[in-house]
Protein backbone atom coordinates (compact mmCIF):
# COMPACT_ATOMS: atom_id res chain seq x y z
CA UNK A 1 0.00 0.00 0.00
CA UNK A 2 1.13 3.54 -0.75
CA UNK A 3 0.86 6.01 2.12
CA UNK A 4 0.64 9.77 1.71
CA UNK A 5 1.33 11.55 4.99
CA UNK A 6 0.24 15.12 5.60
CA UNK A 7 0.61 17.23 8.72
CA UNK A 8 -2.91 18.69 8.83
CA UNK A 9 -6.34 18.24 7.25
CA UNK A 10 -6.39 21.56 5.40
CA UNK A 11 -3.34 20.51 3.36
CA UNK A 12 -4.77 17.05 2.63
CA UNK A 13 -8.34 18.20 1.92
CA UNK A 14 -7.95 18.67 -1.87
CA UNK A 15 -6.72 15.08 -2.28
CA UNK A 16 -9.31 13.70 0.14
CA UNK A 17 -12.04 15.51 -1.78
CA UNK A 18 -10.87 14.30 -5.21
CA UNK A 19 -11.18 10.66 -4.16
CA UNK A 20 -13.94 11.06 -1.54
CA UNK A 21 -11.58 9.17 0.73
CA UNK A 22 -13.17 7.08 3.47
CA UNK A 23 -12.24 7.76 7.08
CA UNK A 24 -10.95 4.50 8.54
CA UNK A 25 -9.73 5.11 12.05
CA UNK A 26 -7.95 7.35 14.48
CA UNK A 27 -5.02 6.06 16.51
CA UNK A 28 -3.78 8.63 18.97
CA UNK A 29 -3.64 11.77 16.86
CA UNK A 30 -3.06 9.85 13.61
CA UNK A 31 -6.07 9.91 11.29
CA UNK A 32 -6.18 7.36 8.47
CA UNK A 33 -8.28 7.64 5.30
CA UNK A 34 -8.41 4.98 2.60
CA UNK A 35 -9.07 4.93 -1.14
CA UNK A 36 -10.08 1.77 -2.97
CA UNK A 37 -11.26 2.71 -6.44
CA UNK A 38 -10.70 0.61 -9.53
CA UNK A 39 -6.95 -0.08 -9.52
CA UNK A 40 -6.11 2.62 -6.97
CA UNK A 41 -5.45 1.49 -3.43
CA UNK A 42 -3.71 3.80 -0.98
CA UNK A 43 -4.10 5.61 2.31
CA UNK A 44 -3.93 9.27 3.27
CA UNK A 45 -2.74 10.00 6.78
CA UNK A 46 -2.88 13.11 8.92
CA UNK A 47 0.13 12.75 11.14
CA UNK A 48 0.19 16.06 12.99
CA UNK A 49 2.53 19.03 13.17
CA UNK A 50 6.16 18.64 14.17
CA UNK A 51 8.78 15.93 14.06
CA UNK A 52 7.55 13.75 16.92
CA UNK A 53 3.95 13.60 15.74
CA UNK A 54 4.80 13.02 12.09
CA UNK A 55 7.48 10.39 12.64
CA UNK A 56 5.43 8.44 15.17
CA UNK A 57 2.58 8.35 12.65
CA UNK A 58 4.57 5.91 10.52
CA UNK A 59 5.00 3.47 13.41
CA UNK A 60 1.33 3.81 14.34
CA UNK A 61 0.29 3.22 10.74
CA UNK A 62 2.46 0.12 10.53
CA UNK A 63 0.81 -1.27 13.65
CA UNK A 64 -2.82 -0.88 12.55
CA UNK A 65 -2.98 -1.71 8.83
CA UNK A 66 -3.16 -5.28 7.61
CA UNK A 67 -0.73 -5.03 4.70
CA UNK A 68 2.83 -3.86 4.11
CA UNK A 69 3.55 -0.21 3.35
CA UNK A 70 5.21 -0.19 -0.08
CA UNK A 71 6.20 3.47 -0.09
CA UNK A 72 5.67 6.69 1.84
CA UNK A 73 5.40 10.17 0.39
CA UNK A 74 5.31 13.14 2.72
CA UNK A 75 3.08 15.77 1.09
CA UNK A 76 2.28 19.34 1.99
CA UNK A 77 3.20 22.99 1.69
CA UNK A 78 6.47 24.56 2.80
CA UNK A 79 8.58 27.69 2.70
CA UNK A 80 11.46 28.43 0.35
CA UNK A 81 14.73 29.46 1.93
CA UNK A 82 16.31 30.20 -1.45
CA UNK A 83 13.81 32.29 -3.44
CA UNK A 84 16.29 32.70 -6.32
CA UNK A 85 16.02 28.93 -6.93
CA UNK A 86 12.58 28.06 -5.58
CA UNK A 87 9.58 30.36 -5.98
CA UNK A 88 6.04 30.39 -4.71
CA UNK A 89 3.93 27.50 -6.11
CA UNK A 90 6.99 25.60 -7.33
CA UNK A 91 7.11 21.92 -6.33
CA UNK A 92 10.13 20.78 -4.34
CA UNK A 93 10.86 17.07 -4.66
CA UNK A 94 13.40 15.90 -2.12
CA UNK A 95 16.74 14.44 -3.16
CA UNK A 96 17.65 14.02 0.51
CA UNK A 97 16.45 15.27 3.87
CA UNK A 98 18.11 16.51 7.07
CA UNK A 99 17.03 17.76 10.50
CA UNK A 100 18.33 21.29 10.92
CA UNK A 101 17.59 21.51 14.65
CA UNK A 102 19.67 18.48 15.68
CA UNK A 103 22.96 19.75 17.07
CA UNK A 104 25.66 17.76 18.84
CA UNK A 105 28.48 19.85 17.39
CA UNK A 106 29.89 20.63 20.87
CA UNK A 107 31.11 17.00 21.06
CA UNK A 108 32.61 17.09 17.58
CA UNK A 109 29.73 15.87 15.42
CA UNK A 110 28.65 17.55 12.21
CA UNK A 111 25.46 19.59 12.44
CA UNK A 112 22.37 17.47 11.97
CA UNK A 113 24.02 14.12 12.74
CA UNK A 114 21.54 11.56 14.05
CA UNK A 115 23.49 9.67 16.70
CA UNK A 116 23.35 5.88 16.54
CA UNK A 117 22.40 5.92 12.86
CA UNK A 118 25.31 8.30 12.22
CA UNK A 119 23.66 10.00 9.27
CA UNK A 120 22.93 13.63 8.53
CA UNK A 121 21.11 13.11 5.24
CA UNK A 122 18.45 10.54 4.38
CA UNK A 123 18.28 9.96 0.64
CA UNK A 124 14.94 9.99 -1.12
CA UNK A 125 13.96 6.94 -3.13
CA UNK A 126 15.15 7.50 -6.69
CA UNK A 127 12.18 5.90 -8.45
CA UNK A 128 9.62 7.87 -6.46
CA UNK A 129 11.59 11.07 -6.94
CA UNK A 130 11.77 10.70 -10.72
CA UNK A 131 8.05 9.95 -10.97
CA UNK A 132 7.14 12.97 -8.84
CA UNK A 133 9.31 15.22 -11.01
CA UNK A 134 7.54 13.95 -14.12
CA UNK A 135 4.11 14.22 -12.50
CA UNK A 136 4.71 17.85 -11.52
CA UNK A 137 5.88 18.71 -15.04
CA UNK A 138 2.87 16.95 -16.54
CA UNK A 139 0.42 19.14 -14.63
CA UNK A 140 2.29 22.37 -15.33
CA UNK A 141 4.01 22.86 -11.98
CA UNK A 142 7.72 23.65 -11.96
CA UNK A 143 9.62 20.81 -10.23
CA UNK A 144 12.76 21.68 -8.29
CA UNK A 145 14.86 18.88 -6.85
CA UNK A 146 16.88 19.51 -3.72
CA UNK A 147 17.46 19.04 -0.02
CA UNK A 148 14.60 19.47 2.44
CA UNK A 149 15.49 20.48 6.01
CA UNK A 150 13.07 19.88 8.87
CA UNK A 151 12.88 21.18 12.40
CA UNK A 152 10.39 22.12 15.08
CA UNK A 153 10.43 25.78 14.13
CA UNK A 154 8.56 28.06 11.72
CA UNK A 155 11.48 29.59 9.85
CA UNK A 156 10.76 33.27 9.20
CA UNK A 157 13.99 35.29 9.46
CA UNK A 158 16.82 35.82 7.00
CA UNK A 159 19.32 34.72 9.65
CA UNK A 160 17.55 31.37 10.12
CA UNK A 161 17.23 30.79 6.37
CA UNK A 162 20.90 31.58 5.72
CA UNK A 163 22.10 29.27 8.49
CA UNK A 164 20.06 26.33 7.24
CA UNK A 165 20.93 26.94 3.60
CA UNK A 166 24.65 27.35 4.30
CA UNK A 167 24.87 24.42 6.73
CA UNK A 168 22.74 21.84 4.94
CA UNK A 169 22.46 23.04 1.34
CA UNK A 170 18.68 22.97 1.76
CA UNK A 171 16.29 24.83 -0.53
CA UNK A 172 13.16 24.49 1.59
CA UNK A 173 12.14 23.86 5.17
CA UNK A 174 9.24 22.19 6.91
CA UNK A 175 8.51 20.64 10.30
CA UNK A 176 8.01 16.97 9.46
CA UNK A 177 9.55 15.38 6.36
CA UNK A 178 13.09 14.61 7.51
CA UNK A 179 11.88 12.96 10.71
CA UNK A 180 9.58 10.74 8.63
CA UNK A 181 12.52 9.99 6.33
CA UNK A 182 14.53 8.81 9.33
CA UNK A 183 11.81 6.39 10.45
CA UNK A 184 11.24 5.15 6.90
CA UNK A 185 14.98 4.52 6.61
CA UNK A 186 14.97 2.53 9.86
CA UNK A 187 12.03 0.44 8.62
CA UNK A 188 13.38 -0.01 5.09
CA UNK A 189 10.42 1.73 3.42
CA UNK A 190 11.02 3.78 0.23
CA UNK A 191 10.40 7.47 0.99
CA UNK A 192 10.24 10.83 -0.73
CA UNK A 193 8.81 14.25 -0.02
CA UNK A 194 6.71 16.61 -2.16
CA UNK A 195 6.35 20.19 -0.99
CA UNK A 196 4.59 22.94 -2.92
CA UNK A 197 5.96 26.33 -1.91
CA UNK A 198 3.58 28.68 -0.14
CA UNK A 199 6.01 31.35 1.03
CA UNK A 200 9.41 32.69 0.02
CA UNK A 201 9.94 36.23 1.32
CA UNK A 202 7.18 37.59 3.58
CA UNK A 203 6.67 34.18 5.07
CA UNK A 204 3.74 34.48 7.47
CA UNK A 205 1.78 36.72 5.10
CA UNK A 206 2.52 34.67 1.98
CA UNK A 207 1.77 31.42 3.77
CA UNK A 208 -1.75 32.59 4.62
CA UNK A 209 -2.31 33.82 1.07
CA UNK A 210 -0.97 30.78 -0.79
CA UNK A 211 -1.52 27.75 1.43
CA UNK A 212 -4.82 26.70 -0.19
CA UNK A 213 -3.54 27.01 -3.78
CA UNK A 214 -0.32 25.19 -2.89
CA UNK A 215 -2.30 22.32 -1.36
CA UNK A 216 -4.48 22.10 -4.48
CA UNK A 217 -1.41 21.88 -6.71
CA UNK A 218 0.09 19.17 -4.51
CA UNK A 219 -3.13 17.16 -4.92
CA UNK A 220 -2.94 17.50 -8.71
CA UNK A 221 0.63 16.22 -8.69
CA UNK A 222 -0.28 13.23 -6.52
CA UNK A 223 -3.27 12.44 -8.74
CA UNK A 224 -0.99 12.44 -11.78
CA UNK A 225 1.58 10.36 -9.88
CA UNK A 226 -1.02 7.71 -9.07
CA UNK A 227 -2.19 7.55 -12.68
CA UNK A 228 1.36 6.87 -13.87
CA UNK A 229 1.40 3.40 -12.27
C-alpha positions as a printed NumPy array, in Angstrom:
array([[  0.   ,   0.   ,   0.   ],
       [  1.127,   3.535,  -0.747],
       [  0.856,   6.01 ,   2.119],
       [  0.638,   9.771,   1.708],
       [  1.332,  11.546,   4.988],
       [  0.237,  15.124,   5.597],
       [  0.605,  17.227,   8.715],
       [ -2.907,  18.687,   8.828],
       [ -6.335,  18.238,   7.253],
       [ -6.387,  21.556,   5.403],
       [ -3.337,  20.507,   3.356],
       [ -4.77 ,  17.052,   2.628],
       [ -8.336,  18.2  ,   1.917],
       [ -7.946,  18.668,  -1.866],
       [ -6.716,  15.077,  -2.282],
       [ -9.307,  13.695,   0.141],
       [-12.04 ,  15.514,  -1.785],
       [-10.866,  14.296,  -5.205],
       [-11.181,  10.656,  -4.156],
       [-13.936,  11.058,  -1.54 ],
       [-11.583,   9.165,   0.735],
       [-13.166,   7.085,   3.469],
       [-12.24 ,   7.762,   7.079],
       [-10.954,   4.496,   8.54 ],
       [ -9.728,   5.114,  12.048],
       [ -7.949,   7.352,  14.484],
       [ -5.024,   6.057,  16.506],
       [ -3.777,   8.632,  18.967],
       [ -3.643,  11.766,  16.857],
       [ -3.057,   9.854,  13.61 ],
       [ -6.068,   9.909,  11.29 ],
       [ -6.182,   7.356,   8.468],
       [ -8.283,   7.639,   5.305],
       [ -8.415,   4.982,   2.599],
       [ -9.068,   4.929,  -1.135],
       [-10.077,   1.766,  -2.97 ],
       [-11.26 ,   2.708,  -6.435],
       [-10.699,   0.609,  -9.528],
       [ -6.953,  -0.08 ,  -9.519],
       [ -6.112,   2.62 ,  -6.971],
       [ -5.455,   1.485,  -3.428],
       [ -3.714,   3.804,  -0.98 ],
       [ -4.101,   5.614,   2.311],
       [ -3.925,   9.266,   3.267],
       [ -2.741,   9.997,   6.785],
       [ -2.883,  13.115,   8.925],
       [  0.133,  12.752,  11.142],
       [  0.189,  16.061,  12.994],
       [  2.528,  19.027,  13.165],
       [  6.164,  18.639,  14.167],
       [  8.784,  15.933,  14.057],
       [  7.552,  13.75 ,  16.916],
       [  3.948,  13.597,  15.736],
       [  4.805,  13.017,  12.087],
       [  7.484,  10.387,  12.636],
       [  5.433,   8.437,  15.174],
       [  2.582,   8.355,  12.654],
       [  4.567,   5.907,  10.52 ],
       [  4.997,   3.466,  13.406],
       [  1.329,   3.807,  14.34 ],
       [  0.292,   3.219,  10.74 ],
       [  2.46 ,   0.118,  10.531],
       [  0.808,  -1.267,  13.653],
       [ -2.818,  -0.881,  12.549],
       [ -2.979,  -1.711,   8.833],
       [ -3.156,  -5.284,   7.612],
       [ -0.728,  -5.027,   4.703],
       [  2.83 ,  -3.856,   4.109],
       [  3.555,  -0.213,   3.352],
       [  5.206,  -0.194,  -0.075],
       [  6.202,   3.47 ,  -0.089],
       [  5.673,   6.689,   1.844],
       [  5.398,  10.171,   0.394],
       [  5.314,  13.143,   2.718],
       [  3.078,  15.771,   1.087],
       [  2.282,  19.341,   1.994],
       [  3.205,  22.986,   1.694],
       [  6.465,  24.565,   2.802],
       [  8.584,  27.687,   2.7  ],
       [ 11.455,  28.429,   0.355],
       [ 14.735,  29.456,   1.932],
       [ 16.308,  30.201,  -1.448],
       [ 13.81 ,  32.292,  -3.44 ],
       [ 16.285,  32.696,  -6.32 ],
       [ 16.022,  28.929,  -6.926],
       [ 12.582,  28.061,  -5.579],
       [  9.581,  30.357,  -5.979],
       [  6.038,  30.39 ,  -4.707],
       [  3.927,  27.504,  -6.107],
       [  6.989,  25.603,  -7.328],
       [  7.109,  21.923,  -6.335],
       [ 10.135,  20.783,  -4.345],
       [ 10.86 ,  17.071,  -4.657],
       [ 13.402,  15.897,  -2.123],
       [ 16.736,  14.44 ,  -3.155],
       [ 17.652,  14.018,   0.511],
       [ 16.45 ,  15.271,   3.875],
       [ 18.11 ,  16.51 ,   7.07 ],
       [ 17.034,  17.76 ,  10.495],
       [ 18.331,  21.295,  10.923],
       [ 17.589,  21.509,  14.654],
       [ 19.665,  18.476,  15.68 ],
       [ 22.962,  19.751,  17.074],
       [ 25.661,  17.756,  18.842],
       [ 28.48 ,  19.851,  17.385],
       [ 29.894,  20.627,  20.869],
       [ 31.108,  17.005,  21.057],
       [ 32.61 ,  17.095,  17.581],
       [ 29.73 ,  15.873,  15.42 ],
       [ 28.652,  17.548,  12.207],
       [ 25.461,  19.587,  12.44 ],
       [ 22.368,  17.471,  11.975],
       [ 24.02 ,  14.124,  12.737],
       [ 21.536,  11.56 ,  14.053],
       [ 23.489,   9.674,  16.697],
       [ 23.35 ,   5.885,  16.539],
       [ 22.397,   5.924,  12.86 ],
       [ 25.308,   8.297,  12.222],
       [ 23.664,   9.996,   9.273],
       [ 22.935,  13.634,   8.532],
       [ 21.108,  13.107,   5.236],
       [ 18.449,  10.543,   4.384],
       [ 18.28 ,   9.962,   0.64 ],
       [ 14.937,   9.993,  -1.116],
       [ 13.957,   6.939,  -3.132],
       [ 15.149,   7.502,  -6.689],
       [ 12.176,   5.895,  -8.446],
       [  9.617,   7.873,  -6.461],
       [ 11.594,  11.068,  -6.943],
       [ 11.77 ,  10.696, -10.722],
       [  8.054,   9.951, -10.972],
       [  7.14 ,  12.971,  -8.84 ],
       [  9.307,  15.224, -11.012],
       [  7.543,  13.953, -14.122],
       [  4.113,  14.217, -12.495],
       [  4.709,  17.847, -11.522],
       [  5.876,  18.707, -15.04 ],
       [  2.871,  16.946, -16.539],
       [  0.42 ,  19.138, -14.63 ],
       [  2.293,  22.371, -15.33 ],
       [  4.01 ,  22.859, -11.977],
       [  7.718,  23.648, -11.962],
       [  9.622,  20.813, -10.233],
       [ 12.764,  21.684,  -8.295],
       [ 14.865,  18.884,  -6.846],
       [ 16.881,  19.505,  -3.719],
       [ 17.461,  19.044,  -0.017],
       [ 14.595,  19.47 ,   2.436],
       [ 15.487,  20.481,   6.007],
       [ 13.066,  19.885,   8.868],
       [ 12.877,  21.18 ,  12.404],
       [ 10.386,  22.123,  15.08 ],
       [ 10.425,  25.784,  14.131],
       [  8.558,  28.056,  11.723],
       [ 11.481,  29.592,   9.846],
       [ 10.761,  33.267,   9.197],
       [ 13.994,  35.291,   9.459],
       [ 16.819,  35.824,   7.   ],
       [ 19.322,  34.722,   9.652],
       [ 17.555,  31.366,  10.116],
       [ 17.23 ,  30.791,   6.374],
       [ 20.895,  31.577,   5.72 ],
       [ 22.102,  29.273,   8.488],
       [ 20.058,  26.325,   7.235],
       [ 20.926,  26.939,   3.601],
       [ 24.652,  27.352,   4.305],
       [ 24.867,  24.42 ,   6.732],
       [ 22.741,  21.836,   4.942],
       [ 22.455,  23.039,   1.343],
       [ 18.678,  22.973,   1.76 ],
       [ 16.293,  24.827,  -0.529],
       [ 13.159,  24.486,   1.586],
       [ 12.142,  23.864,   5.175],
       [  9.241,  22.188,   6.91 ],
       [  8.511,  20.645,  10.299],
       [  8.007,  16.97 ,   9.457],
       [  9.546,  15.383,   6.358],
       [ 13.089,  14.614,   7.511],
       [ 11.875,  12.956,  10.714],
       [  9.584,  10.738,   8.634],
       [ 12.518,   9.99 ,   6.331],
       [ 14.527,   8.811,   9.333],
       [ 11.808,   6.39 ,  10.453],
       [ 11.241,   5.148,   6.897],
       [ 14.985,   4.516,   6.614],
       [ 14.972,   2.53 ,   9.856],
       [ 12.03 ,   0.439,   8.624],
       [ 13.382,  -0.013,   5.092],
       [ 10.419,   1.726,   3.424],
       [ 11.019,   3.78 ,   0.235],
       [ 10.397,   7.472,   0.987],
       [ 10.241,  10.834,  -0.734],
       [  8.809,  14.253,  -0.02 ],
       [  6.712,  16.61 ,  -2.16 ],
       [  6.348,  20.192,  -0.989],
       [  4.593,  22.942,  -2.917],
       [  5.959,  26.326,  -1.907],
       [  3.578,  28.682,  -0.143],
       [  6.007,  31.353,   1.025],
       [  9.408,  32.693,   0.025],
       [  9.936,  36.225,   1.321],
       [  7.176,  37.594,   3.58 ],
       [  6.675,  34.178,   5.075],
       [  3.743,  34.475,   7.467],
       [  1.776,  36.724,   5.103],
       [  2.515,  34.672,   1.983],
       [  1.767,  31.421,   3.769],
       [ -1.745,  32.585,   4.625],
       [ -2.309,  33.821,   1.072],
       [ -0.969,  30.782,  -0.792],
       [ -1.515,  27.746,   1.429],
       [ -4.823,  26.698,  -0.192],
       [ -3.537,  27.014,  -3.776],
       [ -0.315,  25.188,  -2.886],
       [ -2.304,  22.319,  -1.358],
       [ -4.479,  22.098,  -4.478],
       [ -1.409,  21.883,  -6.713],
       [  0.09 ,  19.173,  -4.509],
       [ -3.126,  17.16 ,  -4.921],
       [ -2.944,  17.501,  -8.709],
       [  0.627,  16.222,  -8.688],
       [ -0.277,  13.234,  -6.518],
       [ -3.266,  12.44 ,  -8.736],
       [ -0.993,  12.441, -11.78 ],
       [  1.582,  10.365,  -9.884],
       [ -1.022,   7.707,  -9.073],
       [ -2.193,   7.549, -12.68 ],
       [  1.363,   6.865, -13.87 ],
       [  1.404,   3.4  , -12.269]])
